[in-house]
């Protein structure tokens, strides 16, 4: 009787790529190279994209279903796989199949999470042995949010997003609205009226309720759809913007309260209900299969 090896177990199955919310975003300075110095809290949530991987001949990284209008080699997941190959000298190929559930351009980190899942899973399936710290460093080259998803926990982040500390967050449920617009992150961070000198706070300060998003006022002024969605959610709690948006959310301490609000809002717009997670579902699945 033959048995599957650990590596064979991981091929062809669905691997999750979870979304995130920024529960707070402060801009506390700006470097000479233009990068903003931030403080933010990333909350992993349980809505996900799904990725699966199949072996291919010839050493190429391909997509089963390329995104219309995006060159395959420019897709973030393909770039992540090719970066891992370049880093390690691995010669094999892979076909990546993406089940896209998370909204694009909504501030939920879907593209970054997809790239992180590629790095974490292929490192295991290809038996490369790259450390988590090195995978996180590779992730920085792909996008500022990628290291958070490689780390796989709810996280306090500082600097330009590279200084990460796992943070304990209370159990929470979220109702999220995706307004029908795409917020240009570059436009927001280059805006003259963006606050860039907020006072730094501590993790305990955040836990005490200091959860402002310095991008919120600028986004509300430029995107009426976001402004309206925030006003609408304010009826049910403190409405907040995640990152630069466009998604906005309100937090609840229990599932039933979130479900009640979700039911009221979900009939005529793009709305999600999500549970906050301390550990990424990707990492839970890696642990179940590989003792990760």
C-alpha positions as CSV (number, residue, x, y, z in Angstrom):
1,X,0.0,0.0,0.0
2,X,1.4,3.4,-1.0
3,X,1.0,6.5,1.2
4,X,1.2,10.1,0.2
5,X,4.2,12.1,1.3
6,X,3.6,15.4,3.1
7,X,4.5,17.2,-0.1
8,X,2.0,15.3,-2.3
9,X,-0.7,16.0,0.3
10,X,-0.6,19.7,-0.5
11,X,-1.0,19.6,-4.3
12,X,-4.4,20.1,-5.8
13,X,-6.2,21.2,-2.6
14,X,-7.7,24.6,-1.8
15,X,-5.5,26.8,0.3
16,X,-7.1,29.9,1.9
17,X,-5.8,33.5,1.4
18,X,-7.7,35.5,4.1
19,X,-8.6,39.2,4.1
20,X,-7.6,41.8,6.7
21,X,-9.0,44.9,8.2
22,X,-6.9,47.9,9.4
23,X,-8.5,48.6,12.8
24,X,-6.4,51.8,13.1
25,X,-4.0,53.7,10.8
26,X,-1.9,56.6,12.0
27,X,0.6,58.4,9.9
28,X,3.3,59.6,12.2
29,X,5.9,60.9,9.8
30,X,7.5,60.7,6.4
31,X,11.0,59.6,5.3
32,X,13.2,61.5,2.9
33,X,12.4,59.0,0.2
34,X,8.7,59.8,0.5
35,X,7.6,56.7,2.3
36,X,5.1,57.3,5.1
37,X,5.8,56.1,8.6
38,X,2.8,54.4,10.0
39,X,1.2,52.7,12.9
40,X,-1.5,50.3,12.1
41,X,-3.3,47.2,13.4
42,X,-4.1,44.3,11.0
43,X,-7.0,42.1,12.0
44,X,-7.1,38.8,10.1
45,X,-10.7,37.9,9.1
46,X,-12.3,34.7,7.9
47,X,-13.4,35.6,4.4
48,X,-10.9,34.3,1.9
49,X,-9.8,33.7,-1.6
50,X,-8.8,30.2,-2.4
51,X,-5.7,29.0,-4.3
52,X,-4.6,25.5,-5.5
53,X,-1.4,24.4,-7.1
54,X,-0.6,21.7,-9.7
55,X,2.8,20.5,-11.0
56,X,3.7,21.4,-14.5
57,X,6.5,20.5,-16.9
58,X,9.1,22.9,-18.2
59,X,9.6,25.1,-15.2
60,X,7.1,27.9,-16.0
61,X,4.8,29.6,-13.5
62,X,1.3,29.9,-15.1
63,X,-2.2,30.8,-14.1
64,X,-5.1,28.5,-14.8
65,X,-7.4,31.5,-15.3
66,X,-5.5,34.8,-16.0
67,X,-7.3,38.0,-14.9
68,X,-8.6,39.8,-18.0
69,X,-6.5,42.8,-18.9
70,X,-3.6,41.7,-16.6
71,X,-0.5,40.2,-18.2
72,X,0.2,36.8,-16.6
73,X,3.8,37.8,-15.7
74,X,2.5,40.9,-13.9
75,X,0.0,39.0,-11.7
76,X,1.1,39.2,-8.0
77,X,0.8,35.4,-7.5
78,X,3.0,34.7,-10.5
79,X,5.5,37.3,-9.4
80,X,5.5,35.7,-5.9
81,X,6.3,32.2,-7.3
82,X,8.9,33.5,-9.7
83,X,10.5,35.5,-6.8
84,X,10.7,32.3,-4.7
85,X,12.3,30.4,-7.6
86,X,14.8,33.2,-8.1
87,X,15.7,33.3,-4.4
88,X,16.2,29.5,-4.2
89,X,17.2,28.4,-7.7
90,X,14.3,26.0,-7.9
91,X,13.8,24.8,-11.4
92,X,10.3,23.3,-11.3
93,X,7.0,24.8,-12.6
94,X,3.6,25.3,-11.2
95,X,0.1,26.2,-12.4
96,X,-1.9,28.4,-9.9
97,X,-5.6,28.3,-9.8
98,X,-7.2,31.3,-8.0
99,X,-10.8,31.3,-6.7
100,X,-11.4,35.0,-6.3
101,X,-13.9,36.0,-3.6
102,X,-12.4,39.1,-2.1
103,X,-13.2,42.4,-3.8
104,X,-10.3,43.9,-5.7
105,X,-9.2,47.4,-4.7
106,X,-11.3,47.4,-1.5
107,X,-8.5,47.6,1.1
108,X,-9.0,44.1,2.3
109,X,-5.6,42.9,1.1
110,X,-6.7,40.2,-1.2
111,X,-3.9,40.5,-3.8
112,X,-1.3,40.6,-1.0
113,X,-2.8,37.7,0.8
114,X,-2.9,35.6,-2.5
115,X,0.9,36.4,-2.9
116,X,1.6,35.4,0.7
117,X,-0.2,32.1,0.3
118,X,1.9,31.4,-2.8
119,X,5.1,32.0,-0.9
120,X,4.1,30.0,2.2
121,X,2.6,27.0,0.4
122,X,5.1,26.7,-2.4
123,X,7.9,26.9,0.1
124,X,6.5,23.8,1.6
125,X,5.4,21.9,-1.6
126,X,8.7,22.6,-3.2
127,X,10.5,21.7,0.0
128,X,12.7,24.8,-0.1
129,X,13.2,25.4,3.6
130,X,13.1,29.2,3.4
131,X,12.6,30.7,6.9
132,X,9.5,32.7,7.7
133,X,11.7,35.8,8.2
134,X,13.1,35.5,4.7
135,X,9.7,34.9,3.2
136,X,8.5,38.1,4.9
137,X,11.5,39.9,3.5
138,X,10.6,38.6,0.0
139,X,7.0,39.7,0.5
140,X,8.1,43.3,1.1
141,X,9.2,43.4,-2.6
142,X,5.7,42.4,-3.7
143,X,3.7,44.7,-1.5
144,X,3.6,46.3,2.0
145,X,0.9,44.0,3.3
146,X,2.3,40.7,2.1
147,X,4.6,40.1,5.2
148,X,1.5,40.3,7.5
149,X,-0.1,37.5,5.7
150,X,3.1,35.5,5.7
151,X,3.3,36.0,9.5
152,X,-0.3,34.9,9.7
153,X,-1.5,36.6,12.9
154,X,-3.3,39.7,13.9
155,X,-0.5,42.3,14.0
156,X,0.6,45.7,15.2
157,X,2.8,47.2,12.5
158,X,5.1,50.2,12.5
159,X,7.7,51.9,10.3
160,X,6.7,51.6,6.6
161,X,4.9,48.4,7.6
162,X,7.9,46.2,8.1
163,X,8.1,46.2,11.9
164,X,5.5,43.6,13.0
165,X,4.4,42.5,16.4
166,X,1.7,39.9,17.1
167,X,-1.2,41.5,19.0
168,X,-4.0,40.0,21.0
169,X,-7.4,41.3,20.0
170,X,-10.8,40.7,21.5
171,X,-13.3,38.3,19.9
172,X,-15.1,40.3,17.2
173,X,-17.4,40.2,14.3
174,X,-17.5,42.7,11.4
175,X,-20.0,44.0,8.9
176,X,-18.2,45.3,5.8
177,X,-19.5,47.4,3.0
178,X,-17.7,47.6,-0.3
179,X,-18.7,50.9,-2.0
180,X,-18.9,50.9,-5.8
181,X,-15.7,52.8,-6.3
182,X,-12.0,52.2,-6.4
183,X,-9.8,54.4,-4.1
184,X,-6.4,55.3,-5.6
185,X,-4.0,54.7,-2.7
186,X,-1.3,56.8,-4.3
187,X,-3.7,59.7,-4.6
188,X,-4.6,59.6,-1.0
189,X,-1.0,59.3,0.3
190,X,0.1,62.2,-1.9
191,X,-2.8,64.5,-0.9
192,X,-1.8,67.9,0.4
193,X,-4.4,67.7,3.2
194,X,-3.4,64.3,4.5
195,X,-2.3,64.3,8.2
196,X,1.3,63.2,8.3
197,X,2.3,64.2,11.9
198,X,0.0,62.2,14.2
199,X,1.4,61.5,17.6
200,X,2.7,57.9,18.0
201,X,0.7,55.7,20.4
202,X,1.4,52.4,22.2
203,X,-0.5,49.1,21.8
204,X,-2.1,49.9,25.2
205,X,-3.3,53.2,23.7
206,X,-5.0,51.4,20.9
207,X,-6.6,49.0,23.3
208,X,-7.9,52.0,25.2
209,X,-9.9,53.1,22.1
210,X,-7.5,55.2,20.1
211,X,-8.4,53.8,16.7
212,X,-8.4,56.7,14.2
213,X,-7.6,56.3,10.5
214,X,-5.7,59.4,9.3
215,X,-6.7,58.6,5.7
216,X,-10.4,58.7,6.5
217,X,-11.1,62.5,6.1
218,X,-9.2,62.7,2.8
219,X,-11.0,59.7,1.4
220,X,-14.4,60.9,2.5
221,X,-13.8,64.3,0.8
222,X,-12.8,62.7,-2.5
223,X,-15.1,59.7,-2.7
224,X,-18.8,60.3,-2.0
225,X,-19.6,56.6,-2.1
226,X,-17.3,56.0,0.8
227,X,-18.6,59.0,2.7
228,X,-22.2,57.7,2.3
229,X,-21.3,54.2,3.4
230,X,-19.6,55.4,6.5
231,X,-22.6,57.5,7.4
232,X,-24.9,54.5,6.9
233,X,-22.8,52.2,9.1
234,X,-22.5,54.9,11.8
235,X,-26.1,54.1,12.6
236,X,-25.0,50.7,14.0
237,X,-21.7,51.6,15.7
238,X,-18.4,53.3,15.0
239,X,-17.9,53.1,11.3
240,X,-14.3,52.9,10.1
241,X,-12.3,52.8,6.9
242,X,-9.8,50.0,6.3
243,X,-6.5,51.3,5.0
244,X,-7.3,53.8,2.3
245,X,-10.6,51.9,1.5
246,X,-12.8,51.7,-0.3
247,X,-14.2,49.1,2.2
248,X,-15.7,50.4,5.4
249,X,-16.7,48.4,8.5
250,X,-18.3,48.3,11.9
251,X,-17.3,46.0,14.7
252,X,-19.5,43.9,17.0
253,X,-18.7,41.8,20.0
254,X,-21.1,38.9,19.0
255,X,-22.2,37.2,15.9
256,X,-25.9,37.8,16.3
257,X,-25.5,41.6,16.4
258,X,-23.4,41.5,13.3
259,X,-25.9,39.1,11.6
260,X,-28.8,41.5,12.3
261,X,-27.1,44.4,10.7
262,X,-25.8,42.3,7.8
263,X,-29.4,41.2,7.1
264,X,-30.6,44.8,7.0
265,X,-27.9,45.9,4.6
266,X,-27.2,43.0,2.3
267,X,-30.2,43.3,-0.1
268,X,-29.0,46.0,-2.4
269,X,-25.2,46.4,-2.1
270,X,-22.0,44.5,-1.7
271,X,-21.8,43.6,2.0
272,X,-19.8,41.0,3.9
273,X,-20.0,39.5,7.4
274,X,-16.7,38.3,8.9
275,X,-15.3,36.9,12.1
276,X,-11.9,38.2,13.5
277,X,-9.2,35.5,13.7
278,X,-6.1,35.4,15.9
279,X,-4.4,33.0,13.5
280,X,-4.7,32.9,9.7
281,X,-6.7,29.9,8.3
282,X,-3.8,29.4,6.0
283,X,-1.5,28.7,8.9
284,X,-4.1,26.5,10.6
285,X,-4.3,24.4,7.5
286,X,-0.5,24.2,7.2
287,X,-0.4,23.0,10.8
288,X,-3.0,20.3,10.2
289,X,-1.2,18.9,7.1
290,X,2.4,19.5,7.8
291,X,2.8,20.3,11.5
292,X,3.8,23.7,10.4
